[in-house]
Each structure stands twice: as structure tokens, then as C-alpha cells.
Amino acid sequence: MGDKKQGIETCSCTIIHEDVVHNVKESMPREEKLYDLAELFKVFGDSTRIKIIYALFESEMCVCDIAAVLGMNLSAISHQLRILKQSGLAKFRREGKIMYYSLDDEHVMNIFQQGFDHINHK
């Protein structure tokens, strides 16, 4: 792997812009952070969770109301809400015996809105 006129050969290809490669490699987040980001996006990979996120984007809701909106049973909704809470995408508050769910913060709303804007842009 020696120097060539147009750059340095590596991985069976020639690096054309060494400064760009160096800068991108230097700015690349740690592997663990990229893994965490991939895991976050996996949560968005389920249409039921997307429907719940959409519902919570519109309004804070209890499990019974989410189940009614989606036409699903309570246990299925509860299971998906657990995943959303564990991923930091949803939160809840208790009012008596009723738990109200909402999106965790504006970041979640922004991620959802950006994704929605992207698919509507095509």
C-alpha cells in the first residue's frame, strides 16, 4: 500500500482526499454511541410504536385511550409503551390509578416530525 499520484491506496481503493478522511475519522463518535443511536432507530422500526408515538405527539393519553385509538388490546399497548419508556422516548405520570403517557421531550417530537417530513417530501 504505497503512495500513488492521486492519494494513498487502502482497502483496495485509493483515498483521494486524505484531509477529508482524516477529519471524518477524527470526528466519528465512539462505537458505543453509534450502537446506541442504531438501537434508538430500531425502536422506530415498529409500526405499532410509530402509531403510539403519533398518538402521543397529538396528546398525552392513558393506555385505555391509546388502545381505543389503535383498536388494540391493553396488553399489546402496555408492552409497546414499556419499550418506548425504556428507550427514553415516552414518559408517564400517575393521576390516582390512571397512568398518563406522553413523549419524553421535544427531541422525540423533532425526530418524529423530521422523519414524517422526510417521507412526505418524496
N, C-alpha and C positions, 0 to 999 in steps of 0.2 A: 504494500500500500504506500506508494510513493507520491510525491508531489507531481501534479500534471499542470499543464498550462492554465486550465480553467479552474483548478481547485485541487482538493485532496480527495483521493478515492477512498471510500469506506462503504462497507456493506454492499458491495457490488455496484455502487453508483458513485458518482463524483459530486462532492459538495461544491456548489457553485458560489454560494455566498457564506463564507466562513463566519463573518461577523454576525449575520442573522442567526445562524445555527448556534453560535456561542451565546448570543443574547437570549434566545428562546430557551436553551438548556439551563441557563442561569436563573431565568425567571420561572421555570417549571416548578409548580408546587410539589411538596413531598408526596411520595407514593400513597401514604395513608390518607391524605386529604383528597386525592383523586379517587381513591377507593370509596371514601365517604360520599363524595359527590355522585359517583356511579350508583351507590346504594340509594341515595335520595331519589335519583331519577327512576330507579326501579319501582319505587312506591307509586310514582305517577303512571306506571305501566299497567295498571289495572283499571278497567272501565268503571267498576263499581266505586272504587276510591275516587276516581275523577268525578263521578256523579255526586258523591258526598261532598267533595271539595267545592263543586259548583253550588250545591245547595247551601253550604256554609259561607260561600262567597256572597250569596244573596242575603243570608240572615243567620243569626245564632238560632240553633234548633235543638230540641230534645230528640232522643233516639226514636221515640214513637212517631214524631212528626217526620223525621228523615225516612223512616220505614214506609210511612204513608206516601210521601213524595215519590219514592223509588219503587213502591209496590213490592217490597221485600220483607222478610221476617226479621224480627228484632235481633235474633242471634247472629244473623249474617251481617247486619248493620253494626252491631256491637263488636264483632270480630274485626271488621274493617276500620272502625274508629280506634280500636286498640293499636292497630298498625300505624294509623295516622298520628296518634299520640306519641307512640314510641319513636317515631321518625321526627318528632318536633314540628309536625305540620298542623296539628289540631290541639286544642286545649279544652278544658271543661271547667264549669263552675257548678256548685251544688246550690239548689234552692229548695230546701226541705228534702223531699225524697227524689226530686227530679234533678237530673244532670243535664245541663245545657252545654252544647258543644259549639265551638267557633274555630275559625282559623287562628293559628297561633299568633301571627303578626303580619305586618304589611309585606314582609318578604315573600310569604306564601302567596298572598294575593298577587304580588308582582310576577312571581314565577308563573302562576296560573294564567294571568292576563297576558303575559308575553307569549306563552305557548298558544293560547287561544288566538291572539292577534296573528301569530305566525301562520297557523293553519287557515285562517280566514284571508290571509294575504295572497295565497296561491291562486 
